[in-house]
Amino acid sequence: MAPGSGGGSRTQTADADRRALVALGRVVEPPATALVPLVDALGAAQVLDRLRADRLDGVTERQARAYRARLGLVDVDRDLAMAARAGARLVAPGDAEWPDSLDDLGARRPLALWVRGARDGGLAETVERSVAVVGARAATAYGLHVAGTLSGQVAARGWTVVSGGAFGIDAAAHRGALSVGGMTVAVLACGVDVAYPRAHEALLSRIAADGVLISEVPPGTGVTRGRFLERNRLLAALSQGTVVVEAALRSGARSTAERARELCREVMAVPGPVTSPMSAGCHEEVRARQAALVTDGDDVLDIVGRLGADSRPERRAPAGPLDGLDPEDLRVYDAMPLLSPVPAGQLAQASLLPVADVLARLGRMAVQGVVEPAEGGWRRAGREHRGRRG
Amino acid sequence: MAPGSGGGSRTQTADADRRALVALGRVVEPPATALVPLVDALGAAQVLDRLRADRLDGVTERQARAYRARLGLVDVDRDLAMAARAGARLVAPGDAEWPDSLDDLGARRPLALWVRGARDGGLAETVERSVAVVGARAATAYGLHVAGTLSGQVAARGWTVVSGGAFGIDAAAHRGALSVGGMTVAVLACGVDVAYPRAHEALLSRIAADGVLISEVPPGTGVTRGRFLERNRLLAALSQGTVVVEAALRSGARSTAERARELCREVMAVPGPVTSPMSAGCHEEVRARQAALVTDGDDVLDIVGRLGADSRPERRAPAGPLDGLDPEDLRVYDAMPLLSPVPAGQLAQASLLPVADVLARLGRMAVQGVVEPAEGGWRRAGREHRGRRG
């Protein structure tokens, strides 16, 4: 049996289907919308046989011609050997670690995935609770900081951070998750054994070791614009929600957000300065009510998390010293000058309250430590208390 | 007739009622929720007479005692003279320039307003199309910049900018409107003749000259915490919408936003860096879906403006050179190396398209100026085209 083509418990047919999926990966450019339904109906081996025999129904003549033109590129043993050298395996629908979330893509689902790394339990478990964190390659220092912090918060709470391995926000997201010992998945537009971008060779190796690299294109395959765009549907489908950290009005991150919306996933955006073009796409998403505004990992998990277990602690301002006072207490308090003590009678006049009432209030406020008796009357206690803005 | 107490065409009763409103302004602390319904039912003069005669039904004994304690402060002629010196007039319900929007406050409406300045047509017309721009006193340079820019944009389109005359965002909002020759209204917590804060003496004079200063408290009255908070309801009620530019989690600006929501006015918030505590209140408003996110004056008028006349131009990214291409065009285009020309046959192989199809696409793309024929085949045209982020 070829390396990586399945465990010994698999039947001969299953193994033939897996080898056929490797072959079909060389024949089609994802998404294989014409082939996926045929593979579901006939099995991959049958589809490959019919394609070779030129009797594949259900695809146009033009498509069949294009597929056949690439049959010469097929070399299953070579692909499996390349994968094995990179420590990668094929994960196919029906495998225990196949993420069911991908099936939401329908005919646009990948035929199979090449996977390097994964926590115990495999890929399915790794992405079961996951958030895609995406954004501009030309990110600002602000965006990089927020992407790293937010991803670290999400990862520290046991959620997997999914991103695209690119420069900018993607890299900050992966690094943020790794920095807290969290789990991260990079979904690549090239083969899982290809270091693209080249400057990310070390980062991608680190992700392969401590996280997961996945791709739907065969080992050794380079990137194209089309593969970047189609990769975005995998980011959106694998995760429970997509967070856009920085994005210009036109950006690939917004296309990922759009894919996530199509799949009924949660879409979130991080705000930034309105003066920054790199936040304009995020603001437009929120303004148009296409994305929820999030400011940190708690906000994210409040939206994608399970009710209760992951919901955000209420965001409260710290209690102020005057919080317990009612409006008439405040009138008495406000009637006191900042420095010199005032007699209660004068406070009564200024606050329009009876003297007895004022004295009772002063007593209560003294117990709370807000005012204190002093020579000549009453004054504000200790430090200067700062109140609410008017 | 006393100065400022009404025009010569007013009846004697109306004049008595106006003088009584001046008197009642010394007797109550706004909001005069107990007195407003009585004034509506009986007229201000009648309410003042009954209060003096200690036979005012409809208020508690304690309230009546507090009112009577302050009757000694009443001096209508003095108040009218103070107002006249400051160039201020009393605007009362029923006056042509009384803003009907204040009546949405019900019993919490002001008994009357003291007003300095106003465009032709008076206060009502000045605030008919207006937006409150509010925020932190301890604003950041970013917040000040955005408040000024946004207010200038709103004012330049003929809308009035309403704010509170305070340090920080308020001042930037007033200045932004004035800087484009626009209209601005400062709603004060003190008398319209009081320079508070003192450092804003010049700004407030400028607003009195080129805009409008208004207050519900009598001339000469200082500020208190309670007056700041109650002033916020006037900001909210006078305008069609409230924009919070920068606000901490706890802030007076958020109390103004809350008042605006209670009055079914539009509430908007400007985002900022999630790392800035001064934007935390804005983000919380948007996150909790209590406020709409706005990034500039166009966004604001899109929300508060009349449909069509004020709606925001669509926010589009500039068109890119590859916008007209379909996915298969892009596959051909992407198959071209950046520098050296390639034969069409090679492009056909790489893009999995028939040669005839590739040639047709190359011709169309050449017309669009995206590719060009060259020695040895085809290449990308002119400058390097940058595509979408992957």
Chai-1 contact restraints between the chains, C-beta under 6 A:
chainA,res_idxA,chainB,res_idxB,connection_type,confidence,min_distance_angstrom,max_distance_angstrom,comment,restraint_id
A,A66,B,L352,contact,1.0,0.0,6.0,A-B,restraint_1
A,R137,B,R389,contact,1.0,0.0,6.0,A-B,restraint_2
A,Y142,B,P273,contact,1.0,0.0,6.0,A-B,restraint_3
A,V146,B,V274,contact,1.0,0.0,6.0,A-B,restraint_4
A,A189,B,G390,contact,1.0,0.0,6.0,A-B,restraint_5
A,T224,B,D334,contact,1.0,0.0,6.0,A-B,restraint_6
A,R225,B,L330,contact,1.0,0.0,6.0,A-B,restraint_7
A,R225,B,D334,contact,1.0,0.0,6.0,A-B,restraint_8
A,R225,B,G387,contact,1.0,0.0,6.0,A-B,restraint_9
A,G226,B,R331,contact,1.0,0.0,6.0,A-B,restraint_10
A,F228,B,G390,contact,1.0,0.0,6.0,A-B,restraint_11
A,L249,B,A317,contact,1.0,0.0,6.0,A-B,restraint_12
A,R250,B,A317,contact,1.0,0.0,6.0,A-B,restraint_13
A,S251,B,R389,contact,1.0,0.0,6.0,A-B,restraint_14
A,G252,B,R388,contact,1.0,0.0,6.0,A-B,restraint_15
A,G252,B,R389,contact,1.0,0.0,6.0,A-B,restraint_16
A,G252,B,G390,contact,1.0,0.0,6.0,A-B,restraint_17
A,P271,B,P271,contact,1.0,0.0,6.0,A-B,restraint_18
A,G272,B,P273,contact,1.0,0.0,6.0,A-B,restraint_19
A,P273,B,Y142,contact,1.0,0.0,6.0,A-B,restraint_20
A,P273,B,G272,contact,1.0,0.0,6.0,A-B,restraint_21
A,P273,B,P273,contact,1.0,0.0,6.0,A-B,restraint_22
A,V274,B,V146,contact,1.0,0.0,6.0,A-B,restraint_23
A,V274,B,T295,contact,1.0,0.0,6.0,A-B,restraint_24
A,H283,B,T295,contact,1.0,0.0,6.0,A-B,restraint_25
A,E284,B,R315,contact,1.0,0.0,6.0,A-B,restraint_26
A,V286,B,L293,contact,1.0,0.0,6.0,A-B,restraint_27
A,R287,B,L293,contact,1.0,0.0,6.0,A-B,restraint_28
A,L293,B,V286,contact,1.0,0.0,6.0,A-B,restraint_29
A,L293,B,R287,contact,1.0,0.0,6.0,A-B,restraint_30
A,T295,B,V274,contact,1.0,0.0,6.0,A-B,restraint_31
A,T295,B,H283,contact,1.0,0.0,6.0,A-B,restraint_32
A,R315,B,E284,contact,1.0,0.0,6.0,A-B,restraint_33
A,A317,B,L249,contact,1.0,0.0,6.0,A-B,restraint_34
A,A317,B,R250,contact,1.0,0.0,6.0,A-B,restraint_35
A,L330,B,R225,contact,1.0,0.0,6.0,A-B,restraint_36
A,D334,B,T224,contact,1.0,0.0,6.0,A-B,restraint_37
A,D334,B,R225,contact,1.0,0.0,6.0,A-B,restraint_38
A,L352,B,A66,contact,1.0,0.0,6.0,A-B,restraint_39
A,G387,B,R225,contact,1.0,0.0,6.0,A-B,restraint_40
A,R388,B,G252,contact,1.0,0.0,6.0,A-B,restraint_41
A,R389,B,R137,contact,1.0,0.0,6.0,A-B,restraint_42
A,R389,B,S251,contact,1.0,0.0,6.0,A-B,restraint_43
A,R389,B,G252,contact,1.0,0.0,6.0,A-B,restraint_44
A,G390,B,A189,contact,1.0,0.0,6.0,A-B,restraint_45
A,G390,B,F228,contact,1.0,0.0,6.0,A-B,restraint_46
A,G390,B,G252,contact,1.0,0.0,6.0,A-B,restraint_47
